[in-house]
């Protein structure tokens, strides 16, 4: 798993505040680099997201699906969907991510706009994502440019562009699909429970049976399902997660206390896992990145 520069809770909910209460929309221009592991880690948020690939090629994993986007292409990601992104067959890629509170479109929770045109398409039993047409991708790019430049009346222009994008998606039936069965909805929420369990108990000795029991499935189904969604087995995922914790611990406390907290028995194990994940020994990493 990659390093992260965004704040993430134990269940992988992103904790970044997007925009303001008065104008709940935010643009992030993100440079993804494989060499320095600057990629977007697995996370989710309550906002809807529009993505535009400014340069390079990016692989997005949205729950169990993988989508590759090239320069000039765009993507819609629905609320509360686990997703991650990294460069695809290139060393570097640049993306625009526009995160938006659905209330910016609907106005109020009890409005007819929210009830008729927003809420039915963002609930947990609806689609997770949609690749955008070329025309809509360009509209996302324009919306991003407006947010960057912040010229007079930019809020009105961004709002108008957003309404146009949403209306086009509805008119083209891009947000329409059959309602999921309750069992499918449970499967969409299960990865968050599994990830929360791993992040809560990573310092303890965890077995696959423990994780499976937490989400009420067999160990075999647990491992298969986790790999389908995350792209790794639970404990392949857990190893670099621990390494990330090691790096933050190098700043926050002594190494001896940190080894104890993370459940590692010796310095050799720590150095081996740290170097396997980062490509550097702890000493070299500290000199290169923390000083």
N, C-alpha and C positions, 0 to 999 in steps of 0.2 A: 504493500500500500504506500501511497505517496505521502510526503509531508504536506501539511496544510497551513495556509495562512489565513484561514477563516475560523471563527469560533464555532465549535460544534459540541452539542450536548452528548450525553452518553448514548442516546438512541439515534444519534447522527442528525438531529435537527440542527440546522444552521441558526446561530443566535444573532447574526448580523441584523441591525435595524435598517430597514430600507426606506430612504427618504424621510419624510416627516408625517405627522398625523394630518397636516393640512394638504400635503402633496405626496402620497405614499407610493412613490416610484423612484427607482435608483438605477443608474447605469454603472456597470463595471467593465472597463476594458482590461482584459486579462491576457497576459503573455504566458503561454504554457511552454515549458522547456523540459525535455526529457533528461538532459545531462544533469541538471540541478534538481530534478524531481519536483519542479514547480508545475504541478498538475492539480486539477480540481478533484479532491477526494470524494468518496461516497458520502452523500448528505441529502437532506430534503428540507423544504421550507414551505410555509403556508401560502406564499405568494405564487402567482403564475409567473412564468419566465419565457421571454422571447430571446433567442440566441441568433447571432449573425456571425459568420466566420469572416473576419477581416482579412486574414492571410493564413496560408498553410492548410493543413488537413487535420481534422479532429475526430477522434472516436468517442462517441457518447454511449455510455451504458445507462439505460433507463429501466430499472428493475431487471427483468429477464432479457430484454432486447438490447441489441447493439446496433447503433446507427453511425455511419461514417459520413461526415459533412466536409465538403471541399470549399475553397474560397468562394464567397458570394452566396453560399447556401444558408438557409435558416431553419430554425426548429422552435416549436412550441412545447413547453413542458408544463404539465398541469400541476395543481397544488398537491403538496404532500407526497410527491413521488421521489423515491430514491434514485439518485443519478450521480454520475461521475464523468470526467472528461480528461483526455490526454491526447497529445499529438499522435498522429497516425502516419507512420512511415516518413516522418519529417522530424527534425530536431526541435523545431519551434513553430508555434502557431499563435495567432492573436484572435481573440473572440470579443464580441460585444455581448454582454448579458444584461437584459433589461428586466428587472424584477418589479412586479406590480401587485399591489393589493387589489383584489377583484372589486372592492368597494369603490375604487376610482372610476370603474366603468358603471357599476350599478347605482352609485350614489348613496343609498341607504339600504340597510338589511331588509326593511319592509317595503321597498319600492317595487313597482311592477317590473321595472327593468331588471332588478336583481332576481325577482321570482321567476320571470319568464325567459330571460335571455342569458343569465349568468349562472345562477345556482344549479340548474339542471345539468350543466355541462362541466362543473368542477367538483362534483361530489365524488366520494370514493368509489362509486360503482360506474364511473365513466372512464374514458380513455386516458392513458398516461401521458401520451405525447402525440405530436403530429409533425411530420416534416413539411415545411412550408413551400409554397410555389415560389417561382422566381420573383413574381410581382410582389408577393407579400414579404419575401426576404428583403427586397429593396425598401419596402416601407419600414421594416424594422431598422434597417440601416439609417434611413432618414430620421426615424424617431431617436435613434442613438445620437446622431449628429446634432439634433435639436437640444438634447440633454447636455451634450458636451459644450455647445456654444453658449447656451443660455442667453440668447438675444431677447430683446423685449417681446413680451407675450409668448415666450417659449412654452409656458405651462399650458396655455390654451391650445397651442399648436400640437404639443405632445398628446394632450387629451383627445384632440380631433383625430390625430393619426391613429391613436389606439382604438377609438370607436370605429374608425374605418376598417382597421385590421380585423377587429372582432366581428363586425357585421359581415365582412367578406368570408371569414371562416364559417360563420353560420350559414350564409347563402350558398356556399359551396359544399355544405354538409360535411365539413372537415372535422366538426366536433360531435358528430352523431355516430353512435354505435349502440348495439344492443346492451341493455342493462345487465350487469354481471349478476350471477347467482350469489347468494349469501356466502357460500363456501369459497368462492373466488375472492370476495371482499376480504375474508379472513386471511387468505393467502397473501394478499397485498399488505396486510398489517403485520403478518408474522415476522418478516425480516427485521423490522424495527425492534420487536420484542427480543429477538435473538441477539441483535447487536447490542442492545441495552444490557442484556445479561452478560455478554462477553466483556463489555467495558466496565461493568460493575464488579465482576469477579475475576478480572484478569490476573490479579496478584495471588489468587488461590489456585490450587490444583483442580482444574476443570476437566471433566471427561465428556465425551460425546453424549453419553447417556444423560448426564446432568443437563446439557443444553437441550436435548430432545425432550426430556421430561418437562422442561420449562414451557415449551410450546405444544406439548401434548401430541407428539408424533414419535415414530420409531427412530432409533439412531440412524438407520440406513436412509430413511426419508429425510431426516434432518440434514444429513451431510449433502445429499443430492440437491435438496431444495436450496440450501445456503449457497452452494456452488453455482446453481442456476442463476440466482439473483445477484450475488456479489462477485462471481467470477473466480472465487477461491474456496478451498475447503475452510471450515471454521478455524482450524488451528494454523493453517498457512496464513490466513488473514490475521490471526492473533499475534503471530511472531513479529511482523513489522509494526503492528500497533504498539506492542511493548517497546520496540526500538524507538518509536516516536516519543513514548513516555520517558525513555531513558534520556533523550536529548533535552527535553524540558527539565528533567530532574537534574541535569548537569548544571543548570542555572540556579535552580531553587534550593539545592541542598548538597550535602556531602555525598560522595559516591557510596560510602559504606551504608549510609542510611537508605540510599536509593536502591542498592542491591537488595536490601532486606525488604523494602516495600514492594518491589516487583517480584519477589519470590525467586530470585536467581541465587544459586548456591555459591557461585564463585566468579572471580574476576575474569577468568578465561572464557567462561560461557558468555558473559556480558560483552567482552570485546569481540568475540566471534560473531554474535548476533548483530551487534551494532555495525560492524564492518560489512557484514553480509547485506544489510539493508541500505546503509548510507554510502558505502564505497570507501569510507575513511575509518581509521582508528579513532577512538574517543579523543585522544590527545590532538590528533591532526584536525579533527572536526572542530574542536573547541578553539584552536588557534585560527582556523580558516573562517569560521562563521560566528563565533560568540564573543570575540574580542574586538 
